[in-house]
Amino acid sequence: MERFSTIEKRRPTAEEGWPPPQGEWTYEDWLKLPDDGYRYEVIDGVLHMSPPPRPRHQRVAFRLARKLADFVEDHQLGEVFVAPVSVELPNQSVPLQPDVLFIQAGRLGIVGEDSVEGAPDLIMEVLSPSNWLYDRRDKKEVYEEAGVPEYWIVDPRMGTIEVHVLEDNVYRLVNEYGAGGAAQSHVISGFEVPIDEVFREVKE
């Protein structure tokens, strides 16, 4: 796959047939998008655009990533990455950018120089007002099809974390954790996150 660094970042004109219609976006089209702080992702040829995340979103994502990274490092379990990082899934031609992801030590060979080349073992997505349906429906279906073993949907507005585990190629909701509880991972034995710590002083 040709990498970003080798592509000229010049926006084509309408006369050149760009942008393409929804459903027909390709990896080459995606590479032509500007680096303007927005998140551009393509699923099954459909372009999805999200504005730069709000401080609330970043605060929650950072707390989750820090707790996960500390646990993983202490137990030498693998490696944790946070957005923006490109993840090439086997069922998609354009890389996606999960908020937080974990890869087990025995699978770190999928971490390439430019991107993660395969399905992570755990993905966490933090919902925003602009992308909540996208993360709950579209990306969940993509991660399920790609075989990501565990998917966390983190909702700052509701103060909840849903843990979905892949069983027979379909996600099963293990639990929805709220105030006073602690979200627990099935992929990473012993790892849990107190809900109140993740969402403390979270404001719009």
Secondary structure, DSSP 8 states (H G I E B T S, - for coil): ---GGGS------GGGT-S--TT---HHHHHTS--SS-EEEEETTEEEEE----HHHHHHHHHHHHHHHHHHHHTT-EEEEESS--EE-TT-SS-B--SEEEEEGGGGGGB-SSSEES--SEEEEE--TTTHHIIIIIHHHHHHHHT-SEEEEEETTTTEEEEEEEETTEEEEEEEE-TT-EEE-SSSTT-EEEHHHHSTT---
